[in-house]
Amino acid sequence: MDRMAKLASERAVVVFTASNCSMGDVVASLLNSLGVNAAVHDLDRDPRGQEMERELASRLGAGAGGRGSPAVPAVFVGGHLVGGTSRVMALHLAGELVPMLKSAGALWL
């Protein structure tokens, strides 16, 4: 989807979430604590948010009836979809998130 791709590439790190998504807040807080100024888009406040959420669900393997991963939050680094909360946390715990953020220009440490 062109709109999602455009939004995903507007900054080094972009988070698609919903205004009532607590896991989106967790991911945004983690990124902020690392010094990342991520763009955060609340899909429930975007006129085309449902369309973008369906696209994210498809890309993340989210399924109907609660199967698969939730569509939000979805994190893009350097314009590429990294994944949701579990993937971001796993990368962080493995020590791989910070190098990825540096490579994308989100960190200058």
Backbone atoms as SQL, in Angstrom:
CREATE TABLE atoms (id INTEGER PRIMARY KEY, chain TEXT, resi INTEGER, resn TEXT, atom TEXT, x REAL, y REAL, z REAL);
INSERT INTO atoms VALUES
  (1, 'A', 1, 'MET', 'N', 0.841, -1.169, 0.000),
  (2, 'A', 1, 'MET', 'CA', 0.000, 0.000, 0.000),
  (3, 'A', 1, 'MET', 'C', 0.891, 1.238, 0.000),
  (4, 'A', 2, 'ASP', 'N', 0.596, 2.167, -0.892),
  (5, 'A', 2, 'ASP', 'CA', 1.433, 3.349, -1.046),
  (6, 'A', 2, 'ASP', 'C', 1.448, 4.238, 0.186),
  (7, 'A', 3, 'ARG', 'N', 0.292, 4.451, 0.803),
  (8, 'A', 3, 'ARG', 'CA', 0.239, 5.331, 1.975),
  (9, 'A', 3, 'ARG', 'C', 1.063, 4.757, 3.121),
  (10, 'A', 4, 'MET', 'N', 0.914, 3.478, 3.377),
  (11, 'A', 4, 'MET', 'CA', 1.662, 2.866, 4.467),
  (12, 'A', 4, 'MET', 'C', 3.162, 2.915, 4.173),
  (13, 'A', 5, 'ALA', 'N', 3.557, 2.626, 2.954),
  (14, 'A', 5, 'ALA', 'CA', 4.970, 2.672, 2.588),
  (15, 'A', 5, 'ALA', 'C', 5.526, 4.079, 2.745),
  (16, 'A', 6, 'LYS', 'N', 4.738, 5.074, 2.352),
  (17, 'A', 6, 'LYS', 'CA', 5.177, 6.465, 2.494),
  (18, 'A', 6, 'LYS', 'C', 5.365, 6.826, 3.964),
  (19, 'A', 7, 'LEU', 'N', 4.381, 6.481, 4.790),
  (20, 'A', 7, 'LEU', 'CA', 4.468, 6.775, 6.216),
  (21, 'A', 7, 'LEU', 'C', 5.613, 6.000, 6.867),
  (22, 'A', 8, 'ALA', 'N', 5.806, 4.751, 6.459),
  (23, 'A', 8, 'ALA', 'CA', 6.843, 3.904, 7.046),
  (24, 'A', 8, 'ALA', 'C', 8.244, 4.404, 6.729),
  (25, 'A', 9, 'SER', 'N', 8.383, 5.192, 5.690),
  (26, 'A', 9, 'SER', 'CA', 9.714, 5.684, 5.319),
  (27, 'A', 9, 'SER', 'C', 9.933, 7.145, 5.692),
  (28, 'A', 10, 'GLU', 'N', 8.993, 7.748, 6.414),
  (29, 'A', 10, 'GLU', 'CA', 9.146, 9.167, 6.740),
  (30, 'A', 10, 'GLU', 'C', 10.186, 9.429, 7.816),
  (31, 'A', 11, 'ARG', 'N', 10.480, 8.435, 8.637),
  (32, 'A', 11, 'ARG', 'CA', 11.529, 8.533, 9.645),
  (33, 'A', 11, 'ARG', 'C', 12.262, 7.205, 9.702),
  (34, 'A', 12, 'ALA', 'N', 13.373, 7.191, 10.410),
  (35, 'A', 12, 'ALA', 'CA', 14.153, 5.961, 10.533),
  (36, 'A', 12, 'ALA', 'C', 13.367, 4.868, 11.250),
  (37, 'A', 13, 'VAL', 'N', 12.506, 5.269, 12.209),
  (38, 'A', 13, 'VAL', 'CA', 11.688, 4.302, 12.936),
  (39, 'A', 13, 'VAL', 'C', 10.253, 4.805, 12.957),
  (40, 'A', 14, 'VAL', 'N', 9.343, 3.927, 12.561),
  (41, 'A', 14, 'VAL', 'CA', 7.918, 4.260, 12.518),
  (42, 'A', 14, 'VAL', 'C', 7.142, 3.142, 13.203),
  (43, 'A', 15, 'VAL', 'N', 6.218, 3.542, 14.072),
  (44, 'A', 15, 'VAL', 'CA', 5.377, 2.589, 14.784),
  (45, 'A', 15, 'VAL', 'C', 3.930, 2.837, 14.383),
  (46, 'A', 16, 'PHE', 'N', 3.274, 1.803, 13.878),
  (47, 'A', 16, 'PHE', 'CA', 1.841, 1.856, 13.623),
  (48, 'A', 16, 'PHE', 'C', 1.162, 1.180, 14.803),
  (49, 'A', 17, 'THR', 'N', 0.214, 1.859, 15.414),
  (50, 'A', 17, 'THR', 'CA', -0.454, 1.339, 16.592),
  (51, 'A', 17, 'THR', 'C', -1.891, 1.834, 16.615),
  (52, 'A', 18, 'ALA', 'N', -2.530, 1.725, 17.751),
  (53, 'A', 18, 'ALA', 'CA', -3.869, 2.269, 17.964),
  (54, 'A', 18, 'ALA', 'C', -3.810, 3.080, 19.251),
  (55, 'A', 19, 'SER', 'N', -4.656, 4.073, 19.357),
  (56, 'A', 19, 'SER', 'CA', -4.593, 4.965, 20.509),
  (57, 'A', 19, 'SER', 'C', -4.838, 4.242, 21.829),
  (58, 'A', 20, 'ASN', 'N', -5.529, 3.114, 21.797),
  (59, 'A', 20, 'ASN', 'CA', -5.803, 2.369, 23.027),
  (60, 'A', 20, 'ASN', 'C', -4.949, 1.115, 23.160),
  (61, 'A', 21, 'CYS', 'N', -3.865, 1.018, 22.414),
  (62, 'A', 21, 'CYS', 'CA', -3.012, -0.173, 22.409),
  (63, 'A', 21, 'CYS', 'C', -1.885, -0.011, 23.430),
  (64, 'A', 22, 'SER', 'N', -1.997, -0.739, 24.524),
  (65, 'A', 22, 'SER', 'CA', -0.977, -0.619, 25.572),
  (66, 'A', 22, 'SER', 'C', 0.376, -1.157, 25.111),
  (67, 'A', 23, 'MET', 'N', 0.378, -2.162, 24.243),
  (68, 'A', 23, 'MET', 'CA', 1.653, -2.692, 23.756),
  (69, 'A', 23, 'MET', 'C', 2.343, -1.691, 22.831),
  (70, 'A', 24, 'GLY', 'N', 1.560, -0.885, 22.137),
  (71, 'A', 24, 'GLY', 'CA', 2.138, 0.195, 21.345),
  (72, 'A', 24, 'GLY', 'C', 2.857, 1.184, 22.239),
  (73, 'A', 25, 'ASP', 'N', 2.265, 1.458, 23.393),
  (74, 'A', 25, 'ASP', 'CA', 2.908, 2.350, 24.365),
  (75, 'A', 25, 'ASP', 'C', 4.208, 1.743, 24.887),
  (76, 'A', 26, 'VAL', 'N', 4.200, 0.429, 25.102),
  (77, 'A', 26, 'VAL', 'CA', 5.397, -0.261, 25.585),
  (78, 'A', 26, 'VAL', 'C', 6.528, -0.159, 24.561),
  (79, 'A', 27, 'VAL', 'N', 6.213, -0.423, 23.307),
  (80, 'A', 27, 'VAL', 'CA', 7.224, -0.361, 22.247),
  (81, 'A', 27, 'VAL', 'C', 7.740, 1.070, 22.093),
  (82, 'A', 28, 'ALA', 'N', 6.826, 2.041, 22.079),
  (83, 'A', 28, 'ALA', 'CA', 7.234, 3.444, 21.949),
  (84, 'A', 28, 'ALA', 'C', 8.107, 3.864, 23.132),
  (85, 'A', 29, 'SER', 'N', 7.773, 3.403, 24.332),
  (86, 'A', 29, 'SER', 'CA', 8.572, 3.728, 25.518),
  (87, 'A', 29, 'SER', 'C', 9.966, 3.123, 25.434),
  (88, 'A', 30, 'LEU', 'N', 10.043, 1.877, 24.965),
  (89, 'A', 30, 'LEU', 'CA', 11.353, 1.243, 24.801),
  (90, 'A', 30, 'LEU', 'C', 12.205, 2.043, 23.821),
  (91, 'A', 31, 'LEU', 'N', 11.632, 2.353, 22.681),
  (92, 'A', 31, 'LEU', 'CA', 12.378, 3.108, 21.667),
  (93, 'A', 31, 'LEU', 'C', 12.808, 4.471, 22.206),
  (94, 'A', 32, 'ASN', 'N', 11.910, 5.134, 22.912),
  (95, 'A', 32, 'ASN', 'CA', 12.221, 6.432, 23.496),
  (96, 'A', 32, 'ASN', 'C', 13.351, 6.315, 24.518),
  (97, 'A', 33, 'SER', 'N', 13.323, 5.269, 25.337),
  (98, 'A', 33, 'SER', 'CA', 14.370, 5.070, 26.346),
  (99, 'A', 33, 'SER', 'C', 15.735, 4.829, 25.708),
  (100, 'A', 34, 'LEU', 'N', 15.726, 4.329, 24.476),
  (101, 'A', 34, 'LEU', 'CA', 16.977, 4.115, 23.745),
  (102, 'A', 34, 'LEU', 'C', 17.446, 5.380, 23.028),
  (103, 'A', 35, 'GLY', 'N', 16.609, 6.413, 23.042),
  (104, 'A', 35, 'GLY', 'CA', 16.963, 7.674, 22.388),
  (105, 'A', 35, 'GLY', 'C', 16.438, 7.805, 20.976),
  (106, 'A', 36, 'VAL', 'N', 15.474, 6.972, 20.613),
  (107, 'A', 36, 'VAL', 'CA', 14.905, 6.990, 19.266),
  (108, 'A', 36, 'VAL', 'C', 13.676, 7.885, 19.247),
  (109, 'A', 37, 'ASN', 'N', 13.631, 8.763, 18.260),
  (110, 'A', 37, 'ASN', 'CA', 12.467, 9.627, 18.061),
  (111, 'A', 37, 'ASN', 'C', 11.618, 9.026, 16.942),
  (112, 'A', 38, 'ALA', 'N', 10.820, 8.040, 17.316),
  (113, 'A', 38, 'ALA', 'CA', 10.007, 7.322, 16.325),
  (114, 'A', 38, 'ALA', 'C', 8.757, 8.109, 15.977),
  (115, 'A', 39, 'ALA', 'N', 8.330, 7.980, 14.743),
  (116, 'A', 39, 'ALA', 'CA', 7.022, 8.500, 14.337),
  (117, 'A', 39, 'ALA', 'C', 5.997, 7.452, 14.747),
  (118, 'A', 40, 'VAL', 'N', 4.953, 7.875, 15.446),
  (119, 'A', 40, 'VAL', 'CA', 3.914, 6.953, 15.904),
  (120, 'A', 40, 'VAL', 'C', 2.610, 7.338, 15.228),
  (121, 'A', 41, 'HIS', 'N', 1.992, 6.360, 14.555),
  (122, 'A', 41, 'HIS', 'CA', 0.732, 6.591, 13.855),
  (123, 'A', 41, 'HIS', 'C', -0.363, 5.746, 14.486),
  (124, 'A', 42, 'ASP', 'N', -1.370, 6.409, 15.019),
  (125, 'A', 42, 'ASP', 'CA', -2.531, 5.719, 15.569),
  (126, 'A', 42, 'ASP', 'C', -3.495, 5.439, 14.427),
  (127, 'A', 43, 'LEU', 'N', -3.590, 4.180, 14.040),
  (128, 'A', 43, 'LEU', 'CA', -4.410, 3.829, 12.885),
  (129, 'A', 43, 'LEU', 'C', -5.896, 4.076, 13.116),
  (130, 'A', 44, 'ASP', 'N', -6.327, 4.042, 14.373),
  (131, 'A', 44, 'ASP', 'CA', -7.743, 4.302, 14.640),
  (132, 'A', 44, 'ASP', 'C', -8.099, 5.778, 14.485),
  (133, 'A', 45, 'ARG', 'N', -7.112, 6.606, 14.277),
  (134, 'A', 45, 'ARG', 'CA', -7.345, 8.042, 14.060),
  (135, 'A', 45, 'ARG', 'C', -7.079, 8.462, 12.625),
  (136, 'A', 46, 'ASP', 'N', -6.742, 7.501, 11.787),
  (137, 'A', 46, 'ASP', 'CA', -6.455, 7.770, 10.380),
  (138, 'A', 46, 'ASP', 'C', -7.646, 7.316, 9.546),
  (139, 'A', 47, 'PRO', 'N', -8.110, 8.158, 8.606),
  (140, 'A', 47, 'PRO', 'CA', -9.256, 7.765, 7.773),
  (141, 'A', 47, 'PRO', 'C', -9.035, 6.456, 7.009),
  (142, 'A', 48, 'ARG', 'N', -7.793, 6.137, 6.703),
  (143, 'A', 48, 'ARG', 'CA', -7.483, 4.893, 5.985),
  (144, 'A', 48, 'ARG', 'C', -6.832, 3.869, 6.900),
  (145, 'A', 49, 'GLY', 'N', -7.005, 4.064, 8.199),
  (146, 'A', 49, 'GLY', 'CA', -6.367, 3.203, 9.184),
  (147, 'A', 49, 'GLY', 'C', -6.782, 1.753, 9.112),
  (148, 'A', 50, 'GLN', 'N', -8.073, 1.485, 8.883),
  (149, 'A', 50, 'GLN', 'CA', -8.525, 0.089, 8.804),
  (150, 'A', 50, 'GLN', 'C', -7.879, -0.631, 7.626),
  (151, 'A', 51, 'GLU', 'N', -7.761, 0.065, 6.536),
  (152, 'A', 51, 'GLU', 'CA', -7.121, -0.509, 5.344),
  (153, 'A', 51, 'GLU', 'C', -5.648, -0.828, 5.632),
  (154, 'A', 52, 'MET', 'N', -4.958, 0.112, 6.301),
  (155, 'A', 52, 'MET', 'CA', -3.557, -0.113, 6.638),
  (156, 'A', 52, 'MET', 'C', -3.415, -1.241, 7.659),
  (157, 'A', 53, 'GLU', 'N', -4.354, -1.320, 8.603),
  (158, 'A', 53, 'GLU', 'CA', -4.286, -2.382, 9.599),
  (159, 'A', 53, 'GLU', 'C', -4.477, -3.757, 8.956),
  (160, 'A', 54, 'ARG', 'N', -5.357, -3.857, 7.979),
  (161, 'A', 54, 'ARG', 'CA', -5.539, -5.114, 7.253),
  (162, 'A', 54, 'ARG', 'C', -4.251, -5.504, 6.527),
  (163, 'A', 55, 'GLU', 'N', -3.598, -4.526, 5.910),
  (164, 'A', 55, 'GLU', 'CA', -2.334, -4.787, 5.217),
  (165, 'A', 55, 'GLU', 'C', -1.268, -5.262, 6.207),
  (166, 'A', 56, 'LEU', 'N', -1.191, -4.606, 7.350),
  (167, 'A', 56, 'LEU', 'CA', -0.230, -5.025, 8.372),
  (168, 'A', 56, 'LEU', 'C', -0.537, -6.431, 8.871),
  (169, 'A', 57, 'ALA', 'N', -1.810, -6.712, 9.107),
  (170, 'A', 57, 'ALA', 'CA', -2.211, -8.045, 9.568),
  (171, 'A', 57, 'ALA', 'C', -1.780, -9.101, 8.566),
  (172, 'A', 58, 'SER', 'N', -1.943, -8.811, 7.300),
  (173, 'A', 58, 'SER', 'CA', -1.545, -9.735, 6.253),
  (174, 'A', 58, 'SER', 'C', -0.033, -9.947, 6.269),
  (175, 'A', 59, 'ARG', 'N', 0.711, -8.872, 6.396),
  (176, 'A', 59, 'ARG', 'CA', 2.168, -8.953, 6.375),
  (177, 'A', 59, 'ARG', 'C', 2.744, -9.610, 7.625),
  (178, 'A', 60, 'LEU', 'N', 2.033, -9.460, 8.758),
  (179, 'A', 60, 'LEU', 'CA', 2.507, -10.036, 10.014),
  (180, 'A', 60, 'LEU', 'C', 1.969, -11.442, 10.254),
  (181, 'A', 61, 'GLY', 'N', 1.065, -11.897, 9.392),
  (182, 'A', 61, 'GLY', 'CA', 0.497, -13.225, 9.564),
  (183, 'A', 61, 'GLY', 'C', -0.597, -13.285, 10.600),
  (184, 'A', 62, 'ALA', 'N', -1.210, -12.135, 10.904),
  (185, 'A', 62, 'ALA', 'CA', -2.306, -12.117, 11.873),
  (186, 'A', 62, 'ALA', 'C', -3.518, -12.761, 11.235),
  (187, 'A', 63, 'GLY', 'N', -4.212, -13.537, 12.001),
  (188, 'A', 63, 'GLY', 'CA', -5.372, -14.226, 11.461),
  (189, 'A', 63, 'GLY', 'C', -6.651, -13.830, 12.163),
  (190, 'A', 64, 'ALA', 'N', -7.762, -14.166, 11.569),
  (191, 'A', 64, 'ALA', 'CA', -9.058, -13.916, 12.179),
  (192, 'A', 64, 'ALA', 'C', -9.231, -14.837, 13.373),
  (193, 'A', 65, 'GLY', 'N', -10.036, -14.400, 14.312),
  (194, 'A', 65, 'GLY', 'CA', -10.315, -15.228, 15.473),
  (195, 'A', 65, 'GLY', 'C', -9.170, -15.310, 16.459),
  (196, 'A', 66, 'GLY', 'N', -8.257, -14.345, 16.402),
  (197, 'A', 66, 'GLY', 'CA', -7.183, -14.296, 17.377),
  (198, 'A', 66, 'GLY', 'C', -5.972, -15.140, 17.028),
  (199, 'A', 67, 'ARG', 'N', -5.955, -15.784, 15.882),
  (200, 'A', 67, 'ARG', 'CA', -4.797, -16.579, 15.493),
  (201, 'A', 67, 'ARG', 'C', -3.716, -15.658, 14.934),
  (202, 'A', 68, 'GLY', 'N', -2.482, -16.043, 15.146),
  (203, 'A', 68, 'GLY', 'CA', -1.379, -15.250, 14.617),
  (204, 'A', 68, 'GLY', 'C', -1.080, -14.047, 15.479),
  (205, 'A', 69, 'SER', 'N', -0.256, -13.170, 14.973),
  (206, 'A', 69, 'SER', 'CA', 0.151, -11.973, 15.691),
  (207, 'A', 69, 'SER', 'C', -0.870, -10.871, 15.506),
  (208, 'A', 70, 'PRO', 'N', -1.001, -9.994, 16.507),
  (209, 'A', 70, 'PRO', 'CA', -1.871, -8.836, 16.303),
  (210, 'A', 70, 'PRO', 'C', -1.254, -7.904, 15.258),
  (211, 'A', 71, 'ALA', 'N', -2.084, -7.140, 14.585),
  (212, 'A', 71, 'ALA', 'CA', -1.602, -6.248, 13.534),
  (213, 'A', 71, 'ALA', 'C', -0.862, -5.045, 14.097),
  (214, 'A', 72, 'VAL', 'N', -1.209, -4.620, 15.293),
  (215, 'A', 72, 'VAL', 'CA', -0.538, -3.478, 15.909),
  (216, 'A', 72, 'VAL', 'C', -0.095, -3.844, 17.318),
  (217, 'A', 73, 'PRO', 'N', 1.008, -3.297, 17.778),
  (218, 'A', 73, 'PRO', 'CA', 1.858, -2.373, 17.057),
  (219, 'A', 73, 'PRO', 'C', 2.707, -3.088, 16.007),
  (220, 'A', 74, 'ALA', 'N', 3.041, -2.352, 14.987),
  (221, 'A', 74, 'ALA', 'CA', 3.932, -2.829, 13.934),
  (222, 'A', 74, 'ALA', 'C', 5.046, -1.804, 13.786),
  (223, 'A', 75, 'VAL', 'N', 6.272, -2.278, 13.844),
  (224, 'A', 75, 'VAL', 'CA', 7.431, -1.389, 13.844),
  (225, 'A', 75, 'VAL', 'C', 8.200, -1.538, 12.539),
  (226, 'A', 76, 'PHE', 'N', 8.487, -0.390, 11.937),
  (227, 'A', 76, 'PHE', 'CA', 9.316, -0.323, 10.734),
  (228, 'A', 76, 'PHE', 'C', 10.625, 0.362, 11.107),
  (229, 'A', 77, 'VAL', 'N', 11.732, -0.208, 10.667),
  (230, 'A', 77, 'VAL', 'CA', 13.052, 0.401, 10.872),
  (231, 'A', 77, 'VAL', 'C', 13.695, 0.525, 9.507),
  (232, 'A', 78, 'GLY', 'N', 14.075, 1.730, 9.164),
  (233, 'A', 78, 'GLY', 'CA', 14.673, 1.957, 7.848),
  (234, 'A', 78, 'GLY', 'C', 13.719, 1.633, 6.711),
  (235, 'A', 79, 'GLY', 'N', 12.422, 1.788, 6.947),
  (236, 'A', 79, 'GLY', 'CA', 11.422, 1.531, 5.924),
  (237, 'A', 79, 'GLY', 'C', 11.032, 0.072, 5.777),
  (238, 'A', 80, 'HIS', 'N', 11.626, -0.805, 6.580),
  (239, 'A', 80, 'HIS', 'CA', 11.352, -2.245, 6.501),
  (240, 'A', 80, 'HIS', 'C', 10.600, -2.705, 7.737),
  (241, 'A', 81, 'LEU', 'N', 9.605, -3.547, 7.533),
  (242, 'A', 81, 'LEU', 'CA', 8.820, -4.073, 8.642),
  (243, 'A', 81, 'LEU', 'C', 9.674, -5.016, 9.476),
  (244, 'A', 82, 'VAL', 'N', 9.831, -4.669, 10.757),
  (245, 'A', 82, 'VAL', 'CA', 10.573, -5.506, 11.695),
  (246, 'A', 82, 'VAL', 'C', 9.621, -6.508, 12.337),
  (247, 'A', 83, 'GLY', 'N', 8.454, -6.031, 12.749),
  (248, 'A', 83, 'GLY', 'CA', 7.473, -6.909, 13.382),
  (249, 'A', 83, 'GLY', 'C', 6.756, -6.193, 14.503),
  (250, 'A', 84, 'GLY', 'N', 6.147, -6.991, 15.350),
  (251, 'A', 84, 'GLY', 'CA', 5.375, -6.461, 16.463),
  (252, 'A', 84, 'GLY', 'C', 6.176, -6.445, 17.749),
  (253, 'A', 85, 'THR', 'N', 5.451, -6.361, 18.843),
  (254, 'A', 85, 'THR', 'CA', 6.064, -6.246, 20.164),
  (255, 'A', 85, 'THR', 'C', 7.026, -7.394, 20.453),
  (256, 'A', 86, 'SER', 'N', 6.593, -8.617, 20.218),
  (257, 'A', 86, 'SER', 'CA', 7.435, -9.782, 20.533),
  (258, 'A', 86, 'SER', 'C', 8.751, -9.741, 19.774),
  (259, 'A', 87, 'ARG', 'N', 8.678, -9.406, 18.505),
  (260, 'A', 87, 'ARG', 'CA', 9.895, -9.361, 17.678),
  (261, 'A', 87, 'ARG', 'C', 10.829, -8.248, 18.140),
  (262, 'A', 88, 'VAL', 'N', 10.281, -7.072, 18.413),
  (263, 'A', 88, 'VAL', 'CA', 11.105, -5.942, 18.862),
  (264, 'A', 88, 'VAL', 'C', 11.763, -6.269, 20.199),
  (265, 'A', 89, 'MET', 'N', 11.007, -6.839, 21.123),
  (266, 'A', 89, 'MET', 'CA', 11.553, -7.195, 22.431),
  (267, 'A', 89, 'MET', 'C', 12.622, -8.284, 22.296),
  (268, 'A', 90, 'ALA', 'N', 12.375, -9.268, 21.433),
  (269, 'A', 90, 'ALA', 'CA', 13.365, -10.328, 21.219),
  (270, 'A', 90, 'ALA', 'C', 14.661, -9.762, 20.652),
  (271, 'A', 91, 'LEU', 'N', 14.548, -8.855, 19.696),
  (272, 'A', 91, 'LEU', 'CA', 15.741, -8.212, 19.135),
  (273, 'A', 91, 'LEU', 'C', 16.487, -7.426, 20.207),
  (274, 'A', 92, 'HIS', 'N', 15.755, -6.727, 21.054),
  (275, 'A', 92, 'HIS', 'CA', 16.370, -5.937, 22.112),
  (276, 'A', 92, 'HIS', 'C', 17.111, -6.846, 23.100),
  (277, 'A', 93, 'LEU', 'N', 16.440, -7.908, 23.549),
  (278, 'A', 93, 'LEU', 'CA', 17.056, -8.821, 24.513),
  (279, 'A', 93, 'LEU', 'C', 18.267, -9.537, 23.930),
  (280, 'A', 94, 'ALA', 'N', 18.272, -9.760, 22.627),
  (281, 'A', 94, 'ALA', 'CA', 19.399, -10.424, 21.960),
  (282, 'A', 94, 'ALA', 'C', 20.533, -9.456, 21.634),
  (283, 'A', 95, 'GLY', 'N', 20.324, -8.166, 21.920),
  (284, 'A', 95, 'GLY', 'CA', 21.360, -7.178, 21.623),
  (285, 'A', 95, 'GLY', 'C', 21.424, -6.790, 20.159),
  (286, 'A', 96, 'GLU', 'N', 20.368, -7.088, 19.407),
  (287, 'A', 96, 'GLU', 'CA', 20.366, -6.813, 17.968),
  (288, 'A', 96, 'GLU', 'C', 19.592, -5.553, 17.589),
  (289, 'A', 97, 'LEU', 'N', 18.771, -5.039, 18.496),
  (290, 'A', 97, 'LEU', 'CA', 17.942, -3.886, 18.164),
  (291, 'A', 97, 'LEU', 'C', 18.770, -2.613, 18.014),
  (292, 'A', 98, 'VAL', 'N', 19.647, -2.337, 18.958),
  (293, 'A', 98, 'VAL', 'CA', 20.434, -1.106, 18.902),
  (294, 'A', 98, 'VAL', 'C', 21.293, -1.041, 17.639),
  (295, 'A', 99, 'PRO', 'N', 22.017, -2.110, 17.273),
  (296, 'A', 99, 'PRO', 'CA', 22.772, -2.049, 16.010),
  (297, 'A', 99, 'PRO', 'C', 21.866, -1.798, 14.799),
  (298, 'A', 100, 'MET', 'N', 20.671, -2.397, 14.805),
  (299, 'A', 100, 'MET', 'CA', 19.724, -2.187, 13.712),
  (300, 'A', 100, 'MET', 'C', 19.298, -0.721, 13.658),
  (301, 'A', 101, 'LEU', 'N', 19.042, -0.142, 14.814),
  (302, 'A', 101, 'LEU', 'CA', 18.639, 1.262, 14.886),
  (303, 'A', 101, 'LEU', 'C', 19.773, 2.182, 14.434),
  (304, 'A', 102, 'LYS', 'N', 20.999, 1.856, 14.821),
  (305, 'A', 102, 'LYS', 'CA', 22.155, 2.641, 14.392),
  (306, 'A', 102, 'LYS', 'C', 22.320, 2.573, 12.886),
  (307, 'A', 103, 'SER', 'N', 22.186, 1.382, 12.341),
  (308, 'A', 103, 'SER', 'CA', 22.331, 1.191, 10.898),
  (309, 'A', 103, 'SER', 'C', 21.292, 1.993, 10.106),
  (310, 'A', 104, 'ALA', 'N', 20.107, 2.136, 10.676),
  (311, 'A', 104, 'ALA', 'CA', 19.035, 2.884, 10.010),
  (312, 'A', 104, 'ALA', 'C', 19.143, 4.395, 10.218),
  (313, 'A', 105, 'GLY', 'N', 20.090, 4.813, 11.051),
  (314, 'A', 105, 'GLY', 'CA', 20.260, 6.241, 11.315),
  (315, 'A', 105, 'GLY', 'C', 19.348, 6.779, 12.407),
  (316, 'A', 106, 'ALA', 'N', 18.779, 5.882, 13.210),
  (317, 'A', 106, 'ALA', 'CA', 17.896, 6.313, 14.289),
  (318, 'A', 106, 'ALA', 'C', 18.673, 6.643, 15.551),
  (319, 'A', 107, 'LEU', 'N', 19.887, 6.138, 15.648),
  (320, 'A', 107, 'LEU', 'CA', 20.768, 6.384, 16.799),
  (321, 'A', 107, 'LEU', 'C', 22.136, 6.788, 16.294),
  (322, 'A', 108, 'TRP', 'N', 22.774, 7.656, 17.049),
  (323, 'A', 108, 'TRP', 'CA', 24.122, 8.102, 16.664),
  (324, 'A', 108, 'TRP', 'C', 25.128, 7.795, 17.738),
  (325, 'A', 109, 'LEU', 'N', 24.826, 6.877, 18.626),
  (326, 'A', 109, 'LEU', 'CA', 25.722, 6.534, 19.742),
  (327, 'A', 109, 'LEU', 'C', 26.913, 5.747, 19.274);
